Amino acid sequence: MNPMLNQVLDEVAGAWRFRWVAFGVAAVVAVVGWLFVFTMQDLYEASARVFVDTRTSLKPALQGLTVDQDVDAQLNFVRQSLLAGPSVQKLALAGGALPTSLDPRRQEQLLAQMRQRIEITVHSASGREDDRNAGSIYTIDYQDRDRERGIRVVKILLDGLVNETLGGKHEGSENAQQFLETQLHDYEQRLRTAEDRLAEFKARHIGLMPTQQGGYFAELQAESQALGNVKTKLAEAQSRRATLVKQLHGDVAVAASAPTPSNGAGGSNDTLSRIDAAQAHLDELLLRFTDQHPDVLAARQTLADLKARRAAEIEGLRQGDAAAAASSRASTNPVYQSVQLALNSVDVEIADLQTELAQHESKMSELRHYLDSAPQVEAEYAQLNRDYDVNKAQYTALLSNLQKARLGERADTAGSIRFEVVQPPTASVGPVWPRRKFFLLEVLAAALGAGAALAYGLNYLYPVVSSAGALTRSLRVPVLGQVSSAFPERKRRLFRLAVLRVSLACGCLVVAFGVAVVLSQAGYRLSLTTLKHLVSG
């Protein structure tokens, strides 16, 4: 046989001597353990679940029109505040879990234990923790010795989670509106002051205000450029006028006064017509008379006078004499007339340009007069405008935020966040702790183990030799022979009887375990006070 197995059998045989001591200890340990298990107070778990939905129909319609609030952060804040010391104390008093007759130290211990038994968890309704768009489900769990009290505490926690979240949003919106209104009033006063200062400054420096074209230097540069442009245009107009005058008093005038073929009209009285008539009369006289005839001489003298007169008219045309132009028929010539019209137009243009030039020179003189004071005025005006723009921008932004806050408050009242109770506060019929069947079984196993350990320990303290192998291991000498029992049958019968007795005793212990389980299921419990009375009795 295996030496190791022989050694184990020898140890068992040695411990078998203390079987009744071991059984007694096991029975005592089992009974005491079971009594302790029966003294454990039951804990019932109450729970509730609420679905928080922020995806209402108002949210898309109010996108960008209201101030966005982080509902999850608000809920998390409320969840943390519900587990704070003062909130837990109010909860315990309202739920009846904190007797007022206890001393403060004991109350603090009870509140700490109660805080540990409260658990508020949150997870996404879609099952994916990273998906918050599907809404959140908040679960409230609480364990208490009294089932009804646990349900009551969970109901208070559920109402607090819902009401404080909505109330916190409402209170936060009111605080935000009060702050915005205060700031808005402040910036309104600043804006009015800036407007008054700007208006008073404009009234004092009415002629030095920057225009849409720019400030003082931009206006001075523009006037200087305009003055240069007008001077250039005036010089061009004067040049054109000189050219037209030259044309009018030069070849054009002479060409315009040149003789034209007679159209048979005899009513003309200009010099050219009279020269033509005198020449015709002289030719007629020469046909009848000699050159020395008095009539011929008189006709020649008249023709010479008319030609001298014509030469004087041409010279007058060159000098620009209007009477000469009329008497020489030049004023009726289309070319002469077009040149004269162009000259008149240039004269009008020159007059207009001279007027415009005078205006620009006057403006330039006025701007140069303010050369020392205008830049300072412009700088002060820019500063006033900058202050006014800053205040106006802040005022506009505050006014917009205030409108968004008011609209958001009305949206919250209309239901921008929805709480739906998925599971109302309920509690299981049976306690969730302690697990008495498991504890009773553990006590039985521990009692049997304690008895076996005691028997083994006594065998170790008081060893015996129960076989030849054990003698050989103890003395380290070989055993040459072994005397068997004289009555082996009686020995086997006595051993079977002992085993039967031990089995019956262990069976009684198992039956006691079954009875303990039945009593536990029936709801029988022991208090520490009763247990003390049993021990002392």
Backbone torsions as a table, in degrees:
resi	resn	phi	psi	omega
1	MET	NA	156.5	-179.9
2	ASN	-63.3	127.1	-179.3
3	PRO	-59.3	-37.8	179.0
4	MET	-62.4	-42.3	178.2
5	LEU	-65.5	-37.7	177.1
6	ASN	-61.5	-40.8	-179.4
7	GLN	-65.9	-40.2	178.7
8	VAL	-64.3	-42.8	178.8
9	LEU	-63.6	-38.2	176.5
10	ASP	-62.9	-40.2	178.8
11	GLU	-65.6	-40.6	178.8
12	VAL	-64.8	-41.6	179.4
13	ALA	-64.0	-37.7	178.2
14	GLY	-69.0	-39.8	179.3
15	ALA	-72.3	-22.5	-179.1
16	TRP	-61.4	-23.3	-179.8
17	ARG	-64.0	-27.0	-175.7
18	PHE	-107.3	30.3	-174.2
19	ARG	-64.5	-39.4	-176.8
20	TRP	-75.7	-32.9	173.9
21	VAL	-64.3	-44.3	179.3
22	ALA	-63.9	-39.9	179.2
23	PHE	-66.2	-40.8	179.1
24	GLY	-60.6	-44.9	178.2
25	VAL	-62.7	-42.9	179.2
26	ALA	-61.5	-41.3	179.9
27	ALA	-64.6	-43.9	179.2
28	VAL	-62.9	-46.2	179.8
29	VAL	-61.1	-42.3	-179.2
30	ALA	-63.6	-45.5	-178.5
31	VAL	-65.2	-45.1	179.8
32	VAL	-63.5	-43.3	178.8
33	GLY	-62.6	-42.2	179.8
34	TRP	-65.6	-38.7	176.4
35	LEU	-61.8	-38.7	178.5
36	PHE	-65.9	-39.4	177.4
37	VAL	-62.4	-38.6	179.1
38	PHE	-69.2	-20.7	177.5
39	THR	-81.6	-14.4	178.6
40	MET	-64.5	131.6	-179.4
41	GLN	-80.6	142.1	-179.8
42	ASP	-73.8	144.1	173.9
43	LEU	-120.4	123.1	177.6
44	TYR	-102.5	140.0	-178.8
45	GLU	-105.2	118.8	174.5
46	ALA	-103.0	142.5	-177.1
47	SER	-145.7	158.8	176.4
48	ALA	-150.7	150.9	179.2
49	ARG	-132.0	137.1	-179.6
50	VAL	-133.2	137.7	179.0
51	PHE	-98.8	126.1	-179.8
52	VAL	-108.2	117.2	-176.9
53	ASP	-118.4	118.9	175.8
54	THR	-102.9	2.4	-178.8
55	ARG	-91.7	63.2	178.9
56	THR	-86.0	168.8	-178.7
57	SER	-71.0	-17.1	-179.6
58	LEU	-78.2	-26.8	-172.3
59	LYS	-63.9	-46.5	177.3
60	PRO	-63.3	-35.6	-178.9
61	ALA	-69.8	-26.2	-176.7
62	LEU	-102.4	12.4	-179.5
63	GLN	-61.7	121.3	179.8
64	GLY	85.0	-10.7	-178.9
65	LEU	-97.4	-18.1	179.9
66	THR	-124.1	164.3	177.4
67	VAL	-78.7	121.3	-179.5
68	ASP	-69.9	131.5	178.1
69	GLN	-117.0	139.6	179.4
70	ASP	-83.2	97.4	-177.5
71	VAL	-66.7	-37.0	179.2
72	ASP	-62.2	-40.4	177.4
73	ALA	-65.6	-39.0	178.0
74	GLN	-63.9	-42.8	178.6
75	LEU	-65.0	-39.8	178.7
76	ASN	-64.7	-39.0	177.4
77	PHE	-64.1	-43.3	179.2
78	VAL	-64.0	-40.2	180.0
79	ARG	-61.8	-42.6	178.3
80	GLN	-67.9	-37.8	-179.4
81	SER	-68.5	-31.2	178.0
82	LEU	-66.3	-24.8	-179.6
83	LEU	-96.8	4.8	178.0
84	ALA	-75.3	163.4	-175.3
85	GLY	-56.6	-55.1	-179.0
86	PRO	-61.9	-37.6	180.0
87	SER	-67.1	-39.7	178.5
88	VAL	-66.1	-36.9	177.9
89	GLN	-65.3	-44.4	176.2
90	LYS	-62.4	-39.7	178.7
91	LEU	-63.2	-43.3	-179.4
92	ALA	-64.9	-40.4	179.0
93	LEU	-67.2	-41.9	-179.6
94	ALA	-69.1	-33.9	-179.7
95	GLY	-86.0	-5.9	179.6
96	GLY	77.7	22.9	-178.8
97	ALA	-97.7	1.3	-177.0
98	LEU	-131.0	102.8	176.4
99	PRO	-64.8	136.5	-178.2
100	THR	-78.4	-11.6	-177.4
101	SER	-83.2	-7.6	-178.1
102	LEU	-77.3	155.9	176.8
103	ASP	-73.7	158.8	-175.7
104	PRO	-57.1	-36.6	-178.9
105	ARG	-65.2	-43.9	178.6
106	ARG	-67.1	-36.7	176.2
107	GLN	-61.9	-41.5	179.2
108	GLU	-62.9	-38.6	177.7
109	GLN	-65.1	-44.0	178.7
110	LEU	-63.2	-39.5	178.8
111	LEU	-66.1	-38.6	178.1
112	ALA	-64.7	-42.4	177.8
113	GLN	-64.7	-39.7	179.3
114	MET	-65.8	-39.0	178.8
115	ARG	-63.6	-35.7	178.8
116	GLN	-69.8	-28.0	-178.5
117	ARG	-87.1	-3.8	177.3
118	ILE	-96.8	132.4	179.1
119	GLU	-138.1	123.4	177.7
120	ILE	-119.9	113.4	-178.5
121	THR	-116.8	159.3	-179.5
122	VAL	-139.1	142.2	174.4
123	HIS	-151.1	161.6	-177.1
124	SER	-70.2	143.4	-179.9
125	ALA	-68.7	-23.4	-178.9
126	SER	-83.9	-7.5	-178.0
127	GLY	91.6	-13.3	177.4
128	ARG	-103.1	120.0	-172.9
129	GLU	-67.0	-23.2	179.9
130	ASP	-86.1	-1.1	-179.1
131	ASP	-105.1	101.7	178.9
132	ARG	-99.1	-4.0	-179.5
133	ASN	-75.9	-18.0	-179.2
134	ALA	-85.3	1.0	-177.2
135	GLY	95.2	170.5	-176.9
136	SER	-127.1	148.5	175.4
137	ILE	-114.8	121.3	178.9
138	TYR	-100.9	129.8	-179.8
139	THR	-115.6	128.8	-179.7
140	ILE	-114.0	121.2	178.7
141	ASP	-122.3	141.2	178.7
142	TYR	-150.7	135.3	179.1
143	GLN	-110.6	134.1	-178.7
144	ASP	-148.1	155.4	179.4
145	ARG	-70.9	-25.9	179.1
146	ASP	-104.8	121.5	-176.6
147	ARG	-63.3	-46.4	-178.7
148	GLU	-65.6	-38.1	178.5
149	ARG	-66.7	-37.1	176.7
150	GLY	-62.1	-43.0	177.4
151	ILE	-62.2	-40.1	-179.6
152	ARG	-65.0	-40.9	179.3
153	VAL	-66.4	-41.4	178.6
154	VAL	-63.9	-38.7	177.8
155	LYS	-63.3	-40.0	177.9
156	ILE	-65.2	-41.5	178.1
157	LEU	-63.8	-40.8	179.2
158	LEU	-63.8	-46.1	178.4
159	ASP	-62.7	-38.2	179.2
160	GLY	-66.7	-39.1	179.2
161	LEU	-62.3	-43.5	-178.4
162	VAL	-72.7	-52.0	-173.2
163	ASN	-68.6	-41.0	-178.7
164	GLU	-70.9	-30.0	175.7
165	THR	-66.1	-50.1	178.4
166	LEU	-65.9	-41.5	178.8
167	GLY	-66.8	-36.3	177.1
168	GLY	-64.7	-40.3	177.1
169	LYS	-64.1	-42.3	179.9
170	HIS	-65.2	-43.2	179.7
171	GLU	-66.0	-41.2	177.8
172	GLY	-63.6	-38.1	178.1
173	SER	-66.3	-40.7	178.6
174	GLU	-64.6	-43.8	178.3
175	ASN	-61.6	-41.6	179.0
176	ALA	-63.6	-40.8	179.7
177	GLN	-66.4	-40.6	178.0
178	GLN	-62.8	-43.3	178.3
179	PHE	-62.7	-45.1	-179.3
180	LEU	-64.2	-39.9	179.0
181	GLU	-64.3	-40.4	177.9
182	THR	-62.9	-47.9	179.0
183	GLN	-65.0	-36.6	-179.8
184	LEU	-65.4	-40.7	177.3
185	HIS	-63.8	-41.0	179.2
186	ASP	-62.7	-47.8	-178.7
187	TYR	-71.5	-25.3	174.9
188	GLU	-66.2	-41.9	176.4
189	GLN	-63.6	-42.3	178.3
190	ARG	-63.4	-40.0	-178.9
191	LEU	-65.8	-40.6	178.1
192	ARG	-64.8	-41.9	178.2
193	THR	-62.2	-43.3	179.0
194	ALA	-64.4	-38.5	178.3
195	GLU	-65.0	-42.3	179.5
196	ASP	-63.9	-43.8	179.7
197	ARG	-63.7	-40.0	-179.5
198	LEU	-66.8	-42.0	179.4
199	ALA	-65.9	-42.0	179.6
200	GLU	-65.0	-37.9	179.1
201	PHE	-66.9	-40.9	178.2
202	LYS	-64.0	-38.2	-179.9
203	ALA	-66.5	-34.8	-179.0
204	ARG	-77.0	-29.0	-177.4
205	HIS	-124.4	56.0	-173.6
206	ILE	-62.2	-33.4	-176.3
207	GLY	-91.8	-3.1	-175.6
208	LEU	-113.7	9.7	-178.2
209	MET	-74.3	137.7	175.4
210	PRO	-62.1	144.2	180.0
211	THR	-104.0	-173.7	178.4
212	GLN	-65.8	-24.3	179.7
213	GLN	-79.4	-9.8	178.8
214	GLY	132.7	-170.1	-178.1
215	GLY	-88.5	-157.4	-173.2
216	TYR	-62.8	-50.9	-176.4
217	PHE	-66.9	-35.5	176.2
218	ALA	-64.9	-40.4	179.0
219	GLU	-68.0	-39.3	178.0
220	LEU	-63.6	-42.1	178.4
221	GLN	-65.2	-40.8	179.2
222	ALA	-63.6	-41.4	179.2
223	GLU	-66.1	-39.3	179.0
224	SER	-64.6	-41.7	178.6
225	GLN	-66.2	-42.3	178.6
226	ALA	-63.9	-39.1	178.7
227	LEU	-62.9	-42.0	178.0
228	GLY	-63.6	-40.9	179.0
229	ASN	-62.8	-41.6	-179.7
230	VAL	-65.8	-41.8	178.7
231	LYS	-61.5	-40.5	177.9
232	THR	-63.5	-43.9	178.9
233	LYS	-64.4	-38.2	179.3
234	LEU	-65.6	-41.6	178.4
235	ALA	-64.1	-40.3	177.5
236	GLU	-63.9	-41.9	179.7
237	ALA	-65.6	-42.2	179.0
238	GLN	-64.9	-36.4	177.4
239	SER	-65.0	-42.4	177.7
240	ARG	-63.7	-38.5	-179.7
241	ARG	-64.8	-40.8	179.3
242	ALA	-62.3	-40.6	178.5
243	THR	-63.9	-43.9	179.8
244	LEU	-65.5	-39.9	178.4
245	VAL	-63.5	-40.9	178.6
246	LYS	-63.0	-41.2	178.1
247	GLN	-66.7	-39.8	-176.1
248	LEU	-69.7	-33.0	-177.9
249	HIS	-98.0	2.6	-176.7
250	GLY	-114.4	-125.8	-172.8
251	ASP	-63.2	-33.8	-180.0
252	VAL	-62.9	-45.0	-179.4
253	ALA	-64.3	-40.6	-179.7
254	VAL	-66.1	-44.2	179.1
255	ALA	-64.7	-35.2	-179.7
256	ALA	-68.7	-28.1	-178.3
257	SER	-93.0	4.8	179.9
258	ALA	-68.2	152.3	-178.1
259	PRO	-67.6	145.1	177.7
260	THR	-118.5	153.2	-179.9
261	PRO	-59.2	139.0	-178.4
262	SER	-72.7	136.2	179.6
263	ASN	-99.1	14.2	177.3
264	GLY	90.8	-5.6	179.8
265	ALA	-77.5	128.0	-175.9
266	GLY	-107.3	10.9	-176.4
267	GLY	-94.3	6.8	-176.1
268	SER	-78.6	143.3	-178.5
269	ASN	-124.9	18.4	179.8
270	ASP	-80.3	172.0	-174.7
271	THR	-63.9	-41.1	-179.7
272	LEU	-62.9	-40.4	179.6
273	SER	-66.5	-41.1	179.0
274	ARG	-66.7	-36.5	176.5
275	ILE	-63.1	-42.9	178.9
276	ASP	-61.8	-42.0	-179.6
277	ALA	-66.7	-40.4	179.9
278	ALA	-66.4	-39.6	178.9
279	GLN	-64.9	-40.3	178.5
280	ALA	-66.1	-39.8	178.8
281	HIS	-65.7	-38.7	-179.9
282	LEU	-66.5	-41.5	179.1
283	ASP	-63.1	-38.5	179.1
284	GLU	-66.7	-40.6	179.2
285	LEU	-66.7	-38.5	-179.5
286	LEU	-65.7	-23.9	176.9
287	LEU	-73.1	-23.1	-175.5
288	ARG	-109.0	-26.2	-174.6
289	PHE	-127.8	171.4	176.3
290	THR	-84.4	176.0	-178.0
291	ASP	-69.1	-22.4	-176.7
292	GLN	-93.7	4.9	179.7
293	HIS	-68.4	140.1	-178.1
294	PRO	-56.4	-37.8	-179.0
295	ASP	-67.6	-35.6	178.7
296	VAL	-68.4	-43.6	178.7
297	LEU	-60.8	-42.3	179.5
298	ALA	-63.7	-40.2	-179.7
299	ALA	-66.2	-39.9	177.7
300	ARG	-62.5	-40.1	-179.7
301	GLN	-64.6	-40.9	179.4
302	THR	-64.0	-42.1	-179.9
303	LEU	-64.4	-39.1	178.3
304	ALA	-64.5	-41.0	178.0
305	ASP	-62.1	-41.4	-178.6
306	LEU	-67.0	-39.1	178.2
307	LYS	-66.6	-37.5	176.0
308	ALA	-63.9	-40.0	178.0
309	ARG	-63.5	-39.1	179.2
310	ARG	-64.5	-39.5	178.0
311	ALA	-63.4	-39.3	178.9
312	ALA	-65.3	-36.9	179.3
313	GLU	-66.4	-41.6	178.5
314	ILE	-61.8	-41.7	176.9
315	GLU	-63.2	-38.7	176.8
316	GLY	-63.5	-37.7	176.5
317	LEU	-61.8	-41.3	178.3
318	ARG	-63.2	-30.8	179.5
319	GLN	-85.5	-8.3	179.1
320	GLY	88.2	25.7	180.0
321	ASP	-76.9	121.8	-178.7
322	ALA	-68.6	-37.5	-179.9
323	ALA	-63.9	-37.3	178.4
324	ALA	-67.6	-37.4	177.7
325	ALA	-64.1	-38.6	-179.3
326	ALA	-71.5	-41.3	-176.4
327	SER	-74.4	-21.9	-178.3
328	SER	-96.9	8.2	179.9
329	ARG	63.7	14.4	178.0
330	ALA	-70.7	-31.1	-177.4
331	SER	-67.3	-17.5	179.8
332	THR	-93.2	-0.8	-179.1
333	ASN	-81.8	132.6	-178.7
334	PRO	-60.4	-39.0	179.8
335	VAL	-64.4	-46.4	179.9
336	TYR	-61.8	-42.1	-179.0
337	GLN	-63.6	-42.7	180.0
338	SER	-63.5	-40.2	177.5
339	VAL	-65.0	-40.1	-180.0
340	GLN	-65.3	-39.7	178.0
341	LEU	-65.6	-41.6	177.7
342	ALA	-62.9	-38.1	178.2
343	LEU	-65.4	-42.1	178.1
344	ASN	-63.0	-40.8	179.1
345	SER	-63.5	-41.5	178.0
346	VAL	-64.4	-38.3	177.4
347	ASP	-60.8	-42.4	178.1
348	VAL	-63.8	-43.8	-179.9
349	GLU	-62.6	-41.2	178.5
350	ILE	-63.1	-39.4	178.9
351	ALA	-63.7	-42.9	178.8
352	ASP	-64.3	-44.4	-179.4
353	LEU	-64.5	-36.7	177.7
354	GLN	-65.4	-38.3	177.2
355	THR	-65.1	-45.5	179.2
356	GLU	-63.7	-38.2	178.1
357	LEU	-63.0	-40.1	178.2
358	ALA	-64.6	-39.2	178.6
359	GLN	-64.8	-45.4	-179.8
360	HIS	-65.5	-38.9	177.8
361	GLU	-64.0	-38.2	177.2
362	SER	-65.3	-42.4	179.3
363	LYS	-65.5	-40.1	178.1
364	MET	-63.4	-40.0	178.5
365	SER	-64.6	-40.4	179.2
366	GLU	-66.2	-42.6	179.0
367	LEU	-65.1	-39.7	178.1
368	ARG	-65.5	-26.9	178.5
369	HIS	-66.2	-31.2	-179.3
370	TYR	-99.2	21.7	-175.8
371	LEU	-62.8	-32.8	-177.5
372	ASP	-83.4	-35.5	-173.7
373	SER	-95.6	-26.4	-174.0
374	ALA	-62.9	-44.8	179.9
375	PRO	-60.0	-38.6	178.5
376	GLN	-65.3	-42.3	177.9
377	VAL	-62.4	-40.8	-179.4
378	GLU	-65.6	-39.7	178.4
379	ALA	-65.1	-43.3	177.9
380	GLU	-63.8	-39.3	179.7
381	TYR	-65.3	-39.9	177.8
382	ALA	-64.4	-39.6	178.4
383	GLN	-64.0	-44.5	178.6
384	LEU	-63.0	-41.3	178.4
385	ASN	-64.6	-39.0	179.7
386	ARG	-65.0	-44.8	177.0
387	ASP	-61.4	-41.5	-179.9
388	TYR	-65.3	-42.6	-179.5
389	ASP	-65.0	-40.5	179.3
390	VAL	-63.4	-47.8	179.7
391	ASN	-63.8	-38.9	179.5
392	LYS	-66.6	-41.3	179.0
393	ALA	-63.6	-43.1	178.0
394	GLN	-65.1	-41.2	179.6
395	TYR	-63.3	-44.2	-179.8
396	THR	-64.0	-42.5	179.8
397	ALA	-64.8	-43.2	178.5
398	LEU	-64.1	-41.2	178.9
399	LEU	-63.2	-41.1	178.0
400	SER	-64.8	-42.5	179.2
401	ASN	-66.2	-36.8	177.8
402	LEU	-63.9	-43.0	177.8
403	GLN	-62.7	-40.3	178.2
404	LYS	-64.6	-40.6	179.6
405	ALA	-64.2	-42.5	178.5
406	ARG	-65.4	-41.7	178.2
407	LEU	-65.8	-38.2	177.2
408	GLY	-64.4	-37.5	177.7
409	GLU	-64.7	-42.2	177.8
410	ARG	-65.9	-34.4	177.4
411	ALA	-67.3	-38.3	176.8
412	ASP	-63.9	-39.6	177.5
413	THR	-63.8	-35.8	180.0
414	ALA	-78.1	-10.5	175.5
415	GLY	106.8	57.0	177.8
416	SER	-82.3	-9.1	175.1
417	ILE	-136.4	136.9	-173.6
418	ARG	-122.6	130.7	173.9
419	PHE	-108.4	126.2	178.9
420	GLU	-128.7	118.4	-177.9
421	VAL	-74.9	111.3	179.1
422	VAL	-78.2	-42.2	179.4
423	GLN	-133.5	113.9	178.8
424	PRO	-67.0	165.1	-179.3
425	PRO	-59.3	117.2	178.6
426	THR	-138.6	164.9	178.7
427	ALA	-141.6	146.7	178.1
428	SER	-67.4	150.6	-179.5
429	VAL	-67.9	-41.8	179.2
430	GLY	-91.2	155.2	179.1
431	PRO	-70.9	150.3	177.4
432	VAL	-91.4	-13.0	177.0
433	TRP	-156.2	142.4	-1.9
434	PRO	-82.5	161.4	174.6
435	ARG	-84.1	88.6	-167.0
436	ARG	-66.2	-39.6	179.1
437	LYS	-58.5	-45.0	-179.2
438	PHE	-65.9	-41.9	-179.8
439	PHE	-67.6	-39.9	178.3
440	LEU	-63.2	-40.9	177.6
441	LEU	-66.0	-39.7	177.8
442	GLU	-64.0	-38.1	178.3
443	VAL	-64.5	-41.5	178.6
444	LEU	-62.4	-45.8	179.3
445	ALA	-64.3	-40.0	179.3
446	ALA	-65.9	-37.0	179.3
447	ALA	-66.0	-46.1	178.2
448	LEU	-62.6	-40.6	177.5
449	GLY	-64.7	-37.4	178.7
450	ALA	-66.0	-41.4	178.0
451	GLY	-63.0	-44.9	179.4
452	ALA	-63.3	-41.2	179.1
453	ALA	-64.2	-36.9	178.8
454	LEU	-66.2	-42.9	179.3
455	ALA	-62.8	-43.2	179.4
456	TYR	-64.3	-40.7	179.2
457	GLY	-64.5	-39.9	177.9
458	LEU	-67.0	-37.6	177.0
459	ASN	-65.1	-33.7	178.0
460	TYR	-69.8	-36.3	179.6
461	LEU	-76.7	-34.9	-178.1
462	TYR	-124.8	77.2	-175.8
463	PRO	-77.6	156.3	174.9
464	VAL	-137.0	162.2	177.5
465	VAL	-102.7	117.2	-174.9
466	SER	-110.6	0.9	179.9
467	SER	-159.1	166.1	178.8
468	ALA	-65.2	-35.1	178.4
469	GLY	-63.7	-40.9	179.2
470	ALA	-65.0	-35.9	178.2
471	LEU	-66.7	-41.1	179.3
472	THR	-63.2	-42.6	179.8
473	ARG	-67.3	-32.7	-177.3
474	SER	-77.2	-46.8	-174.3
475	LEU	-93.8	-15.7	-178.9
476	ARG	59.7	37.0	174.5
477	VAL	-128.9	145.8	-179.8
478	PRO	-70.3	145.3	177.4
479	VAL	-98.2	122.6	-174.9
480	LEU	-88.0	-27.1	-178.5
481	GLY	-157.7	164.1	-176.2
482	GLN	-142.3	128.9	178.2
483	VAL	-91.9	123.1	-179.1
484	SER	-80.5	169.8	-179.1
485	SER	-68.4	142.5	179.4
486	ALA	-72.5	-30.7	-179.5
487	PHE	-127.1	75.6	-176.1
488	PRO	-65.7	-31.9	-179.5
489	GLU	-66.9	-43.1	179.6
490	ARG	-64.6	-36.7	178.9
491	LYS	-63.7	-42.4	179.4
492	ARG	-66.2	-36.9	179.9
493	ARG	-66.6	-41.5	178.4
494	LEU	-65.3	-36.3	179.2
495	PHE	-67.7	-41.4	178.0
496	ARG	-64.4	-38.1	178.3
497	LEU	-64.3	-42.0	178.8
498	ALA	-64.5	-40.6	178.3
499	VAL	-64.1	-38.2	179.7
500	LEU	-65.3	-42.4	179.8
501	ARG	-63.5	-43.4	179.3
502	VAL	-65.2	-38.8	179.0
503	SER	-64.0	-42.4	177.8
504	LEU	-62.8	-39.7	179.3
505	ALA	-64.7	-44.0	177.7
506	CYS	-66.3	-35.9	176.7
507	GLY	-62.5	-39.8	176.3
508	CYS	-61.5	-38.2	178.4
509	LEU	-65.4	-38.1	178.1
510	VAL	-67.9	-40.4	176.9
511	VAL	-61.4	-41.3	177.0
512	ALA	-60.9	-37.3	176.2
513	PHE	-62.1	-43.0	178.0
514	GLY	-62.7	-41.6	177.7
515	VAL	-62.0	-41.3	178.8
516	ALA	-61.9	-40.0	178.7
517	VAL	-64.4	-43.5	-179.8
518	VAL	-63.3	-43.9	179.1
519	LEU	-63.5	-37.3	178.4
520	SER	-64.5	-41.8	179.0
521	GLN	-68.1	-29.8	179.5
522	ALA	-75.6	-11.2	175.9
523	GLY	97.6	11.2	178.7
524	TYR	-74.8	133.9	-179.5
525	ARG	-136.2	158.4	176.1
526	LEU	-121.4	141.8	173.7
527	SER	-97.3	160.6	179.4
528	LEU	-62.7	-32.9	179.2
529	THR	-66.1	-44.0	178.2
530	THR	-63.7	-40.2	179.5
531	LEU	-64.1	-38.6	176.8
532	LYS	-63.3	-40.5	178.4
533	HIS	-64.1	-38.6	179.4
534	LEU	-65.2	-41.8	-179.2
535	VAL	-67.1	-43.3	-178.5
536	SER	-71.5	-29.6	179.9
537	GLY	-75.5	NA	NA
